[in-house]
Amino acid sequence: MQKYDGFQINMAGDFYEILITADCSEKSTDDILDNIRSYLPGFDFALTDNKDQRALFELEVCRKTLFGCVGSTKKEDFIIDIVYIEPILPTHSWGRMRSTLP
């Protein structure tokens, strides 16, 4: 996927992806990202794209995130939409895992 809701995104399917669209008419993107971080600590990478009074935050996470934590951000007035996508390829974190097979 290269576009979402008119925003450019960089998605290869090798991370858990969280796409958050927010109204940035009253808060800066840095303030919104700090707020998102309070709900979802530990994401590995974040990209931001702005269009008019909206911003898209593309968060990449190596391990599965509880959807309840993702959904908790929705209670903020400035959050427009949240999309959670699971990887279709092995995540980058899999390279750090050790086999438990004999």
MODELLER restraints for C-alpha pairs under 7 A, 6 or more apart:
rsr = mdl.restraints
at = mdl.atoms
rsr.add(forms.Gaussian(group=physical.xy_distance, feature=features.Distance(at['CA:1:A'], at['CA:11:A']), mean=5.85, stdev=0.5))
rsr.add(forms.Gaussian(group=physical.xy_distance, feature=features.Distance(at['CA:2:A'], at['CA:8:A']), mean=5.94, stdev=0.5))
rsr.add(forms.Gaussian(group=physical.xy_distance, feature=features.Distance(at['CA:2:A'], at['CA:9:A']), mean=5.09, stdev=0.5))
rsr.add(forms.Gaussian(group=physical.xy_distance, feature=features.Distance(at['CA:2:A'], at['CA:10:A']), mean=5.96, stdev=0.5))
rsr.add(forms.Gaussian(group=physical.xy_distance, feature=features.Distance(at['CA:2:A'], at['CA:11:A']), mean=6.64, stdev=0.5))
rsr.add(forms.Gaussian(group=physical.xy_distance, feature=features.Distance(at['CA:3:A'], at['CA:9:A']), mean=5.42, stdev=0.5))
rsr.add(forms.Gaussian(group=physical.xy_distance, feature=features.Distance(at['CA:7:A'], at['CA:49:A']), mean=6.65, stdev=0.5))
rsr.add(forms.Gaussian(group=physical.xy_distance, feature=features.Distance(at['CA:13:A'], at['CA:87:A']), mean=4.72, stdev=0.5))
rsr.add(forms.Gaussian(group=physical.xy_distance, feature=features.Distance(at['CA:13:A'], at['CA:88:A']), mean=5.17, stdev=0.5))
rsr.add(forms.Gaussian(group=physical.xy_distance, feature=features.Distance(at['CA:13:A'], at['CA:89:A']), mean=5.75, stdev=0.5))
rsr.add(forms.Gaussian(group=physical.xy_distance, feature=features.Distance(at['CA:14:A'], at['CA:87:A']), mean=5.19, stdev=0.5))
rsr.add(forms.Gaussian(group=physical.xy_distance, feature=features.Distance(at['CA:14:A'], at['CA:88:A']), mean=6.44, stdev=0.5))
rsr.add(forms.Gaussian(group=physical.xy_distance, feature=features.Distance(at['CA:14:A'], at['CA:89:A']), mean=4.89, stdev=0.5))
rsr.add(forms.Gaussian(group=physical.xy_distance, feature=features.Distance(at['CA:14:A'], at['CA:90:A']), mean=5.81, stdev=0.5))
rsr.add(forms.Gaussian(group=physical.xy_distance, feature=features.Distance(at['CA:14:A'], at['CA:91:A']), mean=4.70, stdev=0.5))
rsr.add(forms.Gaussian(group=physical.xy_distance, feature=features.Distance(at['CA:14:A'], at['CA:92:A']), mean=6.73, stdev=0.5))
rsr.add(forms.Gaussian(group=physical.xy_distance, feature=features.Distance(at['CA:15:A'], at['CA:60:A']), mean=5.69, stdev=0.5))
rsr.add(forms.Gaussian(group=physical.xy_distance, feature=features.Distance(at['CA:15:A'], at['CA:61:A']), mean=5.70, stdev=0.5))
rsr.add(forms.Gaussian(group=physical.xy_distance, feature=features.Distance(at['CA:15:A'], at['CA:62:A']), mean=5.52, stdev=0.5))
rsr.add(forms.Gaussian(group=physical.xy_distance, feature=features.Distance(at['CA:15:A'], at['CA:87:A']), mean=5.21, stdev=0.5))
rsr.add(forms.Gaussian(group=physical.xy_distance, feature=features.Distance(at['CA:15:A'], at['CA:91:A']), mean=5.17, stdev=0.5))
rsr.add(forms.Gaussian(group=physical.xy_distance, feature=features.Distance(at['CA:16:A'], at['CA:60:A']), mean=5.76, stdev=0.5))
rsr.add(forms.Gaussian(group=physical.xy_distance, feature=features.Distance(at['CA:16:A'], at['CA:61:A']), mean=5.05, stdev=0.5))
rsr.add(forms.Gaussian(group=physical.xy_distance, feature=features.Distance(at['CA:16:A'], at['CA:62:A']), mean=6.21, stdev=0.5))
rsr.add(forms.Gaussian(group=physical.xy_distance, feature=features.Distance(at['CA:16:A'], at['CA:63:A']), mean=6.88, stdev=0.5))
rsr.add(forms.Gaussian(group=physical.xy_distance, feature=features.Distance(at['CA:16:A'], at['CA:64:A']), mean=6.58, stdev=0.5))
rsr.add(forms.Gaussian(group=physical.xy_distance, feature=features.Distance(at['CA:16:A'], at['CA:85:A']), mean=5.83, stdev=0.5))
rsr.add(forms.Gaussian(group=physical.xy_distance, feature=features.Distance(at['CA:16:A'], at['CA:86:A']), mean=4.72, stdev=0.5))
rsr.add(forms.Gaussian(group=physical.xy_distance, feature=features.Distance(at['CA:16:A'], at['CA:87:A']), mean=5.23, stdev=0.5))
rsr.add(forms.Gaussian(group=physical.xy_distance, feature=features.Distance(at['CA:17:A'], at['CA:58:A']), mean=6.89, stdev=0.5))
rsr.add(forms.Gaussian(group=physical.xy_distance, feature=features.Distance(at['CA:17:A'], at['CA:59:A']), mean=5.68, stdev=0.5))
rsr.add(forms.Gaussian(group=physical.xy_distance, feature=features.Distance(at['CA:17:A'], at['CA:60:A']), mean=4.84, stdev=0.5))
rsr.add(forms.Gaussian(group=physical.xy_distance, feature=features.Distance(at['CA:17:A'], at['CA:61:A']), mean=6.40, stdev=0.5))
rsr.add(forms.Gaussian(group=physical.xy_distance, feature=features.Distance(at['CA:17:A'], at['CA:84:A']), mean=5.89, stdev=0.5))
rsr.add(forms.Gaussian(group=physical.xy_distance, feature=features.Distance(at['CA:17:A'], at['CA:85:A']), mean=5.04, stdev=0.5))
rsr.add(forms.Gaussian(group=physical.xy_distance, feature=features.Distance(at['CA:17:A'], at['CA:86:A']), mean=6.49, stdev=0.5))
rsr.add(forms.Gaussian(group=physical.xy_distance, feature=features.Distance(at['CA:18:A'], at['CA:58:A']), mean=5.88, stdev=0.5))
rsr.add(forms.Gaussian(group=physical.xy_distance, feature=features.Distance(at['CA:18:A'], at['CA:59:A']), mean=5.04, stdev=0.5))
rsr.add(forms.Gaussian(group=physical.xy_distance, feature=features.Distance(at['CA:18:A'], at['CA:60:A']), mean=6.57, stdev=0.5))
rsr.add(forms.Gaussian(group=physical.xy_distance, feature=features.Distance(at['CA:18:A'], at['CA:82:A']), mean=6.99, stdev=0.5))
rsr.add(forms.Gaussian(group=physical.xy_distance, feature=features.Distance(at['CA:18:A'], at['CA:83:A']), mean=5.67, stdev=0.5))
rsr.add(forms.Gaussian(group=physical.xy_distance, feature=features.Distance(at['CA:18:A'], at['CA:84:A']), mean=4.61, stdev=0.5))
rsr.add(forms.Gaussian(group=physical.xy_distance, feature=features.Distance(at['CA:18:A'], at['CA:85:A']), mean=6.32, stdev=0.5))
rsr.add(forms.Gaussian(group=physical.xy_distance, feature=features.Distance(at['CA:19:A'], at['CA:56:A']), mean=6.79, stdev=0.5))
rsr.add(forms.Gaussian(group=physical.xy_distance, feature=features.Distance(at['CA:19:A'], at['CA:57:A']), mean=5.73, stdev=0.5))
rsr.add(forms.Gaussian(group=physical.xy_distance, feature=features.Distance(at['CA:19:A'], at['CA:58:A']), mean=4.72, stdev=0.5))
rsr.add(forms.Gaussian(group=physical.xy_distance, feature=features.Distance(at['CA:19:A'], at['CA:59:A']), mean=6.38, stdev=0.5))
rsr.add(forms.Gaussian(group=physical.xy_distance, feature=features.Distance(at['CA:19:A'], at['CA:82:A']), mean=5.65, stdev=0.5))
rsr.add(forms.Gaussian(group=physical.xy_distance, feature=features.Distance(at['CA:19:A'], at['CA:83:A']), mean=5.03, stdev=0.5))
rsr.add(forms.Gaussian(group=physical.xy_distance, feature=features.Distance(at['CA:19:A'], at['CA:84:A']), mean=6.51, stdev=0.5))
rsr.add(forms.Gaussian(group=physical.xy_distance, feature=features.Distance(at['CA:20:A'], at['CA:56:A']), mean=5.63, stdev=0.5))
rsr.add(forms.Gaussian(group=physical.xy_distance, feature=features.Distance(at['CA:20:A'], at['CA:57:A']), mean=5.06, stdev=0.5))
rsr.add(forms.Gaussian(group=physical.xy_distance, feature=features.Distance(at['CA:20:A'], at['CA:58:A']), mean=6.57, stdev=0.5))
rsr.add(forms.Gaussian(group=physical.xy_distance, feature=features.Distance(at['CA:20:A'], at['CA:81:A']), mean=5.78, stdev=0.5))
rsr.add(forms.Gaussian(group=physical.xy_distance, feature=features.Distance(at['CA:20:A'], at['CA:82:A']), mean=4.55, stdev=0.5))
rsr.add(forms.Gaussian(group=physical.xy_distance, feature=features.Distance(at['CA:20:A'], at['CA:83:A']), mean=6.54, stdev=0.5))
rsr.add(forms.Gaussian(group=physical.xy_distance, feature=features.Distance(at['CA:21:A'], at['CA:54:A']), mean=6.89, stdev=0.5))
rsr.add(forms.Gaussian(group=physical.xy_distance, feature=features.Distance(at['CA:21:A'], at['CA:55:A']), mean=5.72, stdev=0.5))
rsr.add(forms.Gaussian(group=physical.xy_distance, feature=features.Distance(at['CA:21:A'], at['CA:56:A']), mean=4.50, stdev=0.5))
rsr.add(forms.Gaussian(group=physical.xy_distance, feature=features.Distance(at['CA:21:A'], at['CA:57:A']), mean=6.39, stdev=0.5))
rsr.add(forms.Gaussian(group=physical.xy_distance, feature=features.Distance(at['CA:21:A'], at['CA:79:A']), mean=6.19, stdev=0.5))
rsr.add(forms.Gaussian(group=physical.xy_distance, feature=features.Distance(at['CA:21:A'], at['CA:80:A']), mean=5.32, stdev=0.5))
rsr.add(forms.Gaussian(group=physical.xy_distance, feature=features.Distance(at['CA:21:A'], at['CA:81:A']), mean=5.14, stdev=0.5))
rsr.add(forms.Gaussian(group=physical.xy_distance, feature=features.Distance(at['CA:21:A'], at['CA:82:A']), mean=6.48, stdev=0.5))
rsr.add(forms.Gaussian(group=physical.xy_distance, feature=features.Distance(at['CA:22:A'], at['CA:54:A']), mean=5.59, stdev=0.5))
rsr.add(forms.Gaussian(group=physical.xy_distance, feature=features.Distance(at['CA:22:A'], at['CA:55:A']), mean=5.28, stdev=0.5))
rsr.add(forms.Gaussian(group=physical.xy_distance, feature=features.Distance(at['CA:22:A'], at['CA:56:A']), mean=6.40, stdev=0.5))
rsr.add(forms.Gaussian(group=physical.xy_distance, feature=features.Distance(at['CA:22:A'], at['CA:78:A']), mean=5.45, stdev=0.5))
rsr.add(forms.Gaussian(group=physical.xy_distance, feature=features.Distance(at['CA:22:A'], at['CA:79:A']), mean=4.40, stdev=0.5))
rsr.add(forms.Gaussian(group=physical.xy_distance, feature=features.Distance(at['CA:22:A'], at['CA:80:A']), mean=5.05, stdev=0.5))
rsr.add(forms.Gaussian(group=physical.xy_distance, feature=features.Distance(at['CA:23:A'], at['CA:53:A']), mean=5.90, stdev=0.5))
rsr.add(forms.Gaussian(group=physical.xy_distance, feature=features.Distance(at['CA:23:A'], at['CA:54:A']), mean=4.64, stdev=0.5))
rsr.add(forms.Gaussian(group=physical.xy_distance, feature=features.Distance(at['CA:23:A'], at['CA:55:A']), mean=6.46, stdev=0.5))
rsr.add(forms.Gaussian(group=physical.xy_distance, feature=features.Distance(at['CA:23:A'], at['CA:78:A']), mean=4.94, stdev=0.5))
rsr.add(forms.Gaussian(group=physical.xy_distance, feature=features.Distance(at['CA:23:A'], at['CA:79:A']), mean=6.37, stdev=0.5))
rsr.add(forms.Gaussian(group=physical.xy_distance, feature=features.Distance(at['CA:23:A'], at['CA:80:A']), mean=6.64, stdev=0.5))
rsr.add(forms.Gaussian(group=physical.xy_distance, feature=features.Distance(at['CA:24:A'], at['CA:53:A']), mean=5.33, stdev=0.5))
rsr.add(forms.Gaussian(group=physical.xy_distance, feature=features.Distance(at['CA:24:A'], at['CA:54:A']), mean=5.32, stdev=0.5))
rsr.add(forms.Gaussian(group=physical.xy_distance, feature=features.Distance(at['CA:24:A'], at['CA:55:A']), mean=6.25, stdev=0.5))
rsr.add(forms.Gaussian(group=physical.xy_distance, feature=features.Distance(at['CA:25:A'], at['CA:53:A']), mean=5.12, stdev=0.5))
rsr.add(forms.Gaussian(group=physical.xy_distance, feature=features.Distance(at['CA:36:A'], at['CA:73:A']), mean=6.61, stdev=0.5))
rsr.add(forms.Gaussian(group=physical.xy_distance, feature=features.Distance(at['CA:39:A'], at['CA:69:A']), mean=6.23, stdev=0.5))
rsr.add(forms.Gaussian(group=physical.xy_distance, feature=features.Distance(at['CA:39:A'], at['CA:72:A']), mean=6.96, stdev=0.5))
rsr.add(forms.Gaussian(group=physical.xy_distance, feature=features.Distance(at['CA:39:A'], at['CA:73:A']), mean=6.29, stdev=0.5))
rsr.add(forms.Gaussian(group=physical.xy_distance, feature=features.Distance(at['CA:40:A'], at['CA:69:A']), mean=6.51, stdev=0.5))
rsr.add(forms.Gaussian(group=physical.xy_distance, feature=features.Distance(at['CA:40:A'], at['CA:70:A']), mean=6.80, stdev=0.5))
rsr.add(forms.Gaussian(group=physical.xy_distance, feature=features.Distance(at['CA:43:A'], at['CA:59:A']), mean=6.44, stdev=0.5))
rsr.add(forms.Gaussian(group=physical.xy_distance, feature=features.Distance(at['CA:43:A'], at['CA:60:A']), mean=6.04, stdev=0.5))
rsr.add(forms.Gaussian(group=physical.xy_distance, feature=features.Distance(at['CA:43:A'], at['CA:61:A']), mean=4.93, stdev=0.5))
rsr.add(forms.Gaussian(group=physical.xy_distance, feature=features.Distance(at['CA:44:A'], at['CA:60:A']), mean=5.67, stdev=0.5))
rsr.add(forms.Gaussian(group=physical.xy_distance, feature=features.Distance(at['CA:44:A'], at['CA:61:A']), mean=5.23, stdev=0.5))
rsr.add(forms.Gaussian(group=physical.xy_distance, feature=features.Distance(at['CA:44:A'], at['CA:62:A']), mean=6.88, stdev=0.5))
rsr.add(forms.Gaussian(group=physical.xy_distance, feature=features.Distance(at['CA:45:A'], at['CA:59:A']), mean=5.74, stdev=0.5))
rsr.add(forms.Gaussian(group=physical.xy_distance, feature=features.Distance(at['CA:45:A'], at['CA:60:A']), mean=5.14, stdev=0.5))
rsr.add(forms.Gaussian(group=physical.xy_distance, feature=features.Distance(at['CA:46:A'], at['CA:57:A']), mean=6.57, stdev=0.5))
rsr.add(forms.Gaussian(group=physical.xy_distance, feature=features.Distance(at['CA:46:A'], at['CA:58:A']), mean=5.46, stdev=0.5))
rsr.add(forms.Gaussian(group=physical.xy_distance, feature=features.Distance(at['CA:46:A'], at['CA:59:A']), mean=4.49, stdev=0.5))
rsr.add(forms.Gaussian(group=physical.xy_distance, feature=features.Distance(at['CA:46:A'], at['CA:60:A']), mean=6.36, stdev=0.5))
rsr.add(forms.Gaussian(group=physical.xy_distance, feature=features.Distance(at['CA:47:A'], at['CA:57:A']), mean=5.77, stdev=0.5))
rsr.add(forms.Gaussian(group=physical.xy_distance, feature=features.Distance(at['CA:47:A'], at['CA:58:A']), mean=5.03, stdev=0.5))
rsr.add(forms.Gaussian(group=physical.xy_distance, feature=features.Distance(at['CA:47:A'], at['CA:59:A']), mean=6.62, stdev=0.5))
rsr.add(forms.Gaussian(group=physical.xy_distance, feature=features.Distance(at['CA:48:A'], at['CA:55:A']), mean=6.76, stdev=0.5))
rsr.add(forms.Gaussian(group=physical.xy_distance, feature=features.Distance(at['CA:48:A'], at['CA:56:A']), mean=5.56, stdev=0.5))
rsr.add(forms.Gaussian(group=physical.xy_distance, feature=features.Distance(at['CA:48:A'], at['CA:57:A']), mean=4.70, stdev=0.5))
rsr.add(forms.Gaussian(group=physical.xy_distance, feature=features.Distance(at['CA:48:A'], at['CA:58:A']), mean=6.32, stdev=0.5))
rsr.add(forms.Gaussian(group=physical.xy_distance, feature=features.Distance(at['CA:49:A'], at['CA:55:A']), mean=5.62, stdev=0.5))
rsr.add(forms.Gaussian(group=physical.xy_distance, feature=features.Distance(at['CA:49:A'], at['CA:56:A']), mean=5.25, stdev=0.5))
rsr.add(forms.Gaussian(group=physical.xy_distance, feature=features.Distance(at['CA:49:A'], at['CA:57:A']), mean=6.84, stdev=0.5))
rsr.add(forms.Gaussian(group=physical.xy_distance, feature=features.Distance(at['CA:50:A'], at['CA:56:A']), mean=6.43, stdev=0.5))
rsr.add(forms.Gaussian(group=physical.xy_distance, feature=features.Distance(at['CA:62:A'], at['CA:91:A']), mean=5.85, stdev=0.5))
rsr.add(forms.Gaussian(group=physical.xy_distance, feature=features.Distance(at['CA:62:A'], at['CA:92:A']), mean=6.22, stdev=0.5))
rsr.add(forms.Gaussian(group=physical.xy_distance, feature=features.Distance(at['CA:62:A'], at['CA:93:A']), mean=5.34, stdev=0.5))
